Amino acid sequence: MKLTGIETRIVEMPLVTPFRTSFGTETVRQVLVVRAVAEGAEGWGECGASESPLYSSEYTAGAQDVLERFFIPALRTAQQELGDDFGAHRVAPALAPFKQHRLAKSALETAVLDAQLRTQGVSFADYFGAVRDSVPCGVSLGITDTMDQLLNTVEASLAAGYLRIKLKIEPGWDLEPVRAVRDRFGDIDLQVDANAAYRRSDARLLARLDAFELTLLEQPLPADDLLGHAALAREIATPICLDESATSSRAVATAVELGACSIINIKPGRVGGYLEARRIHDLCSANDIPVWCGGMLETGIGRAANVALAALPGFTMPGDTSASERYYQTDLTEPFRLVDGRIAVPHGPGLGVTPIPEILERFTVSRAWHPV
Ligand SMILES: O=C(O)CCC(=O)N[C@@H](C(=O)O)c1ccccc1
């Protein structure tokens, strides 16, 4: 493939409701959108970073800067050196000298991969080896001001057909909301996500969650406390799932070998892209570790890629691939809709969806073009 240029664009999309987690509250999603222009097609990617570095060290303006200052020039050099051998599989090696910035790397690799697959007429689903035409969907529910608000949101989510409920928890908002949801809705598929808000000293408190037979407890401790997660896994019955800790296939292998988790949330952006996400899927499948696809409030661009990934055989649990309307009144692409608790896997070339130009323009706050 021959890349001719990369466009970086910041869009700001209002969320239908504020999304509150243990690390902050978002009301507007500021998204870095990357467009890779190649001879014969253009591809799209989006960066999962938020406006502030609260989930990870990355943030939107920083991702745009590192792309423009380092990653796009490195891509230009790689294409000059590789010529016709250049392709999406060359992006990660070209960016490897630059440390971290995985969310930014993922956005660029995804855009190049999308352009490549569109020129080849191959869908993400076929490229990655999808085995399903639709995927089961869960929903992630933020922390609410009152218990009634939470219960109403759970009720609406179940009525909408979601097959799994994920509750955000934090110290002071954990046992009570879980107990209230269990009391009201019985044995639904229920899990919690702490976003690293607890410490090893909270083990006795977290063990009290066992009474509610949750599907999993996601990232209770800080991302770098693998030994703490391993100790906690020996003390509680609820399966531990990692998110922030699972930054690469190597990190996942270490966590699994240490007994720090028994389930992995695969977020392609967090691990540097869909190619690494596929490697983690394969690693977990080989070790009988169930995986599900996490979300980062993606627009239809990232949502399309996530739904395709979630159709791989090892994705045996409903993920955060919710319908577009969960977060956006108007999505950048044709909206993803929940039908009987599932979302159809796009089957067109590349992502199978494309941003709608007038909607993209409506939400765009800045853009820049970089010849390659
Ligand atoms: O459904 C979704 O896309 C959101 C799922 C979700 O809760 N994502 C959280 C998380 O902590 O996993 C998140 C959102 C935005 C950015 C980072 C993380």
Ligand as a Chemical Component Dictionary entry (heavy atoms), coordinates in Angstrom:
data_LIG
# 
_chem_comp.id                   LIG 
_chem_comp.type                 NON-POLYMER 
_chem_comp.pdbx_formal_charge   0 
_chem_comp.three_letter_code    LIG 
# 
loop_
_chem_comp_atom.comp_id 
_chem_comp_atom.atom_id 
_chem_comp_atom.alt_atom_id 
_chem_comp_atom.type_symbol 
_chem_comp_atom.charge 
_chem_comp_atom.model_Cartn_x 
_chem_comp_atom.model_Cartn_y 
_chem_comp_atom.model_Cartn_z 
_chem_comp_atom.pdbx_ordinal 
LIG O1  O1  O 0 -18.830 1.151 27.208 1  
LIG C1  C1  C 0 -17.794 1.821 27.145 2  
LIG O2  O2  O 0 -17.204 2.109 26.090 3  
LIG C2  C2  C 0 -17.177 2.301 28.443 4  
LIG C3  C3  C 0 -16.734 1.127 29.262 5  
LIG C4  C4  C 0 -15.958 1.651 30.423 6  
LIG O3  O3  O 0 -16.416 1.624 31.549 7  
LIG N1  N1  N 0 -14.780 2.186 30.120 8  
LIG C5  C5  C 0 -13.978 2.841 31.140 9  
LIG C6  C6  C 0 -13.177 1.827 31.882 10 
LIG O4  O4  O 0 -12.738 2.153 32.981 11 
LIG O5  O5  O 0 -13.059 0.694 31.410 12 
LIG C7  C7  C 0 -13.143 3.904 30.454 13 
LIG C8  C8  C 0 -13.815 4.889 29.767 14 
LIG C9  C9  C 0 -13.107 5.895 29.092 15 
LIG C10 C10 C 0 -11.721 5.862 29.077 16 
LIG C11 C11 C 0 -11.049 4.847 29.762 17 
LIG C12 C12 C 0 -11.776 3.844 30.440 18 
# 
loop_
_chem_comp_bond.comp_id 
_chem_comp_bond.atom_id_1 
_chem_comp_bond.atom_id_2 
_chem_comp_bond.value_order 
_chem_comp_bond.pdbx_ordinal 
LIG O1  C1  DOUB 1  
LIG C1  O2  SING 2  
LIG C1  C2  SING 3  
LIG C2  C3  SING 4  
LIG C3  C4  SING 5  
LIG C4  O3  DOUB 6  
LIG C4  N1  SING 7  
LIG N1  C5  SING 8  
LIG C5  C6  SING 9  
LIG C5  C7  SING 10 
LIG C6  O4  DOUB 11 
LIG C6  O5  SING 12 
LIG C7  C8  SING 13 
LIG C7  C12 DOUB 14 
LIG C8  C9  DOUB 15 
LIG C9  C10 SING 16 
LIG C10 C11 DOUB 17 
LIG C11 C12 SING 18 
# 
